[in-house]
Amino acid sequence: MSAVWLSTAYLAPVQYYAKLASHDRIFIETEENYPKQTYRNRCVIAAAGGRLTLTVPVEKPVSPKCPTRDVRISGHGNWRHLHWNALVSAYNASPFFEYYADDFHPFYEKKYDFLVDYNEALQAMICGLLDICPTVGRTEKYEPAVGNDFRTAIDPRHPLPDRDFVAVPYYQVFRDRNGFLPNLSIVDLLFNMGTEAAGIVGSC
């Protein structure tokens, strides 16, 4: 079986789901010291003005070496409402938003305590929509060196080269004004391409 190590991720980019589709066994890193400003608690979508980052607020860890598994979602603010409104505003005119809206909306009503639990539930639902079913498990201890390591390579600020991933262009609502924006959150692909999203993920 082919295996890959990934970080936990909130509405991860297409590249991340290409890894889920192309490997049989997925290890989600939960024992690392939680790093800031990554896809672990943020995603990037296409809004009318270009790329828009949505960030899940997390509570400040009591220790600088807090394991990712212990990171809690902050109860302050109204981020669920803001994120859902941002998704509606960005994708309400997309071909498949109404088709998938009922799948995503409950995740912006139910409260989760831990970030990894929230991300895991979202990921399982999205894998179902894409008809991909890898065996996914959490790491039990941190290993600094693993075989197929994308825990830090898929990064919003400093992505590392990935010879196995090629961003396949597809229809985007605001492509006429923004051009094609590659490797956005998987929701961009789903809302714009519907059932064809699975084929695109598989060909990346």
C-alpha positions as CSV (number, residue, x, y, z in Angstrom):
1,M,0.0,0.0,0.0
2,S,1.2,3.5,-0.8
3,A,1.2,5.9,2.2
4,V,1.6,9.6,2.7
5,W,1.9,11.9,5.7
6,L,-0.2,15.1,5.8
7,S,-1.1,17.8,8.3
8,T,-4.6,18.3,9.4
9,A,-6.3,20.9,7.2
10,Y,-9.4,23.1,7.1
11,L,-11.1,22.8,3.6
12,A,-7.7,21.8,2.2
13,P,-6.5,22.8,-1.3
14,V,-6.8,20.6,-4.3
15,Q,-3.2,19.4,-4.0
16,Y,-4.1,17.9,-0.6
17,Y,-7.0,16.0,-2.0
18,A,-4.9,14.8,-4.9
19,K,-2.7,13.1,-2.2
20,L,-5.8,11.5,-0.6
21,A,-7.0,10.2,-4.0
22,S,-3.6,8.8,-5.0
23,H,-2.6,7.0,-1.8
24,D,-4.1,4.1,0.0
25,R,-3.0,5.0,3.5
26,I,-3.0,8.5,5.0
27,F,-1.4,9.5,8.2
28,I,-2.6,12.8,9.6
29,E,0.0,14.4,11.8
30,T,-1.4,15.3,15.2
31,E,1.6,14.9,17.5
32,E,3.7,17.8,16.1
33,N,4.1,21.1,17.9
34,Y,1.3,23.2,16.4
35,P,2.6,25.7,13.7
36,K,0.8,28.9,13.0
37,Q,-0.4,30.4,9.7
38,T,-0.8,27.1,7.8
39,Y,-3.7,25.2,6.1
40,R,-4.3,23.5,9.5
41,N,-6.8,26.3,10.4
42,R,-7.2,28.2,7.2
43,C,-8.3,27.9,3.6
44,V,-8.1,30.1,0.5
45,I,-11.2,30.6,-1.8
46,A,-11.8,32.7,-4.9
47,A,-13.9,35.8,-4.2
48,A,-14.8,38.6,-6.5
49,G,-11.6,40.5,-5.5
50,G,-9.3,37.5,-5.9
51,R,-7.9,35.1,-3.3
52,L,-9.6,35.3,0.1
53,T,-8.3,33.5,3.2
54,L,-10.7,32.2,5.8
55,T,-9.2,31.4,9.2
56,V,-10.6,29.3,12.0
57,P,-9.6,31.1,15.2
58,V,-7.9,28.9,17.8
59,E,-7.3,29.3,21.4
60,K,-3.7,30.4,22.4
61,P,-1.9,27.3,23.7
62,V,-0.8,27.4,27.3
63,S,2.6,26.1,26.1
64,P,4.6,27.0,22.9
65,K,5.0,23.2,22.4
66,C,1.3,22.4,22.2
67,P,0.5,19.2,20.1
68,T,-1.8,19.8,17.2
69,R,-4.3,17.3,18.7
70,D,-4.8,19.5,21.7
71,V,-5.5,22.8,19.8
72,R,-9.0,24.0,20.6
73,I,-11.2,26.1,18.4
74,S,-11.8,29.5,19.9
75,G,-15.4,30.2,21.0
76,H,-14.9,34.0,20.6
77,G,-16.2,35.9,17.6
78,N,-18.7,34.8,15.0
79,W,-16.4,33.0,12.6
80,R,-18.8,30.2,11.6
81,H,-21.4,32.8,10.4
82,L,-18.7,34.9,8.7
83,H,-17.2,31.8,6.9
84,W,-20.5,30.6,5.7
85,N,-21.5,34.1,4.4
86,A,-18.1,34.3,2.6
87,L,-18.8,30.9,0.9
88,V,-22.3,32.0,-0.1
89,S,-21.0,35.3,-1.4
90,A,-18.2,33.7,-3.4
91,Y,-20.0,30.7,-4.8
92,N,-23.8,31.4,-4.8
93,A,-23.6,31.9,-8.5
94,S,-21.4,28.8,-9.2
95,P,-23.1,25.9,-11.0
96,F,-23.1,23.5,-8.0
97,F,-23.2,25.5,-4.8
98,E,-26.9,24.8,-4.2
99,Y,-26.2,21.1,-4.9
100,Y,-23.7,20.9,-2.1
101,A,-24.8,23.6,0.3
102,D,-26.7,21.2,2.5
103,D,-23.6,19.1,2.9
104,F,-21.5,22.0,4.1
105,H,-23.9,24.1,6.1
106,P,-24.2,21.9,9.2
107,F,-20.4,22.4,9.8
108,Y,-21.1,26.1,10.3
109,E,-23.8,25.4,12.9
110,K,-22.4,22.6,15.0
111,K,-19.6,23.5,17.4
112,Y,-16.5,21.4,17.7
113,D,-14.0,21.7,20.6
114,F,-10.9,20.5,18.8
115,L,-9.5,21.7,15.5
116,V,-8.4,18.2,14.4
117,D,-11.9,16.8,15.0
118,Y,-13.5,19.5,13.0
119,N,-11.1,19.1,10.1
120,E,-11.4,15.3,10.2
121,A,-15.2,15.5,10.0
122,L,-15.1,17.9,7.1
123,Q,-12.5,15.8,5.3
124,A,-14.5,12.6,5.6
125,M,-17.6,14.3,4.2
126,I,-15.6,15.8,1.3
127,C,-14.0,12.5,0.5
128,G,-17.5,11.0,0.3
129,L,-18.5,13.7,-2.2
130,L,-15.4,13.0,-4.3
131,D,-15.9,9.2,-4.0
132,I,-12.4,8.6,-2.6
133,C,-11.9,6.3,0.3
134,P,-8.3,6.1,1.6
135,T,-7.6,4.6,5.0
136,V,-7.0,7.6,7.2
137,G,-5.5,7.5,10.7
138,R,-3.9,9.9,13.1
139,T,-0.2,9.6,14.1
140,E,0.5,8.3,17.6
141,K,3.9,9.9,18.0
142,Y,5.9,12.5,16.1
143,E,8.5,11.1,13.7
144,P,10.8,13.8,12.3
145,A,11.6,11.7,9.2
146,V,8.9,9.8,7.3
147,G,8.8,8.4,3.8
148,N,6.3,10.4,1.8
149,D,6.2,13.6,3.8
150,F,3.9,16.5,2.9
151,R,3.2,17.7,6.4
152,T,4.9,21.0,5.7
153,A,5.2,20.9,1.9
154,I,1.6,21.9,1.3
155,D,1.7,25.4,2.7
156,P,-0.1,28.7,1.9
157,R,3.0,30.9,2.3
158,H,5.9,28.8,1.3
159,P,4.8,25.7,-0.7
160,L,7.6,23.3,-1.6
161,P,7.9,21.8,-5.1
162,D,5.8,18.8,-5.8
163,R,6.6,17.0,-9.0
164,D,3.6,14.8,-8.6
165,F,1.1,17.6,-8.6
166,V,0.0,19.7,-11.6
167,A,-2.8,22.2,-11.2
168,V,-5.4,21.4,-13.9
169,P,-7.3,24.5,-15.0
170,Y,-11.1,24.4,-14.6
171,Y,-14.0,26.8,-14.7
172,Q,-14.1,29.4,-11.9
173,V,-16.9,31.9,-11.4
174,F,-14.6,34.9,-11.3
175,R,-12.0,33.7,-13.9
176,D,-12.9,36.5,-16.3
177,R,-11.6,39.1,-13.8
178,N,-9.1,37.1,-11.7
179,G,-7.7,34.6,-14.3
180,F,-7.4,31.0,-13.2
181,L,-6.4,30.7,-9.5
182,P,-4.7,27.4,-9.0
183,N,-4.7,25.1,-5.9
184,L,-7.5,26.8,-4.0
185,S,-9.6,25.1,-1.4
186,I,-11.3,21.9,-2.6
187,V,-14.7,23.7,-2.2
188,D,-13.8,25.9,-5.1
189,L,-13.4,22.9,-7.3
190,L,-16.6,21.2,-6.0
191,F,-18.8,24.3,-6.2
192,N,-17.6,25.1,-9.8
193,M,-17.3,21.6,-11.3
194,G,-19.6,19.3,-9.3
195,T,-19.3,15.6,-10.1
196,E,-16.4,16.4,-12.5
197,A,-14.3,17.4,-9.5
198,A,-13.4,13.8,-8.7
199,G,-11.9,13.3,-12.2
200,I,-9.9,16.6,-11.9
201,V,-8.5,15.6,-8.4
202,G,-7.5,12.2,-9.8
203,S,-5.7,13.8,-12.8
204,C,-3.7,16.4,-10.8
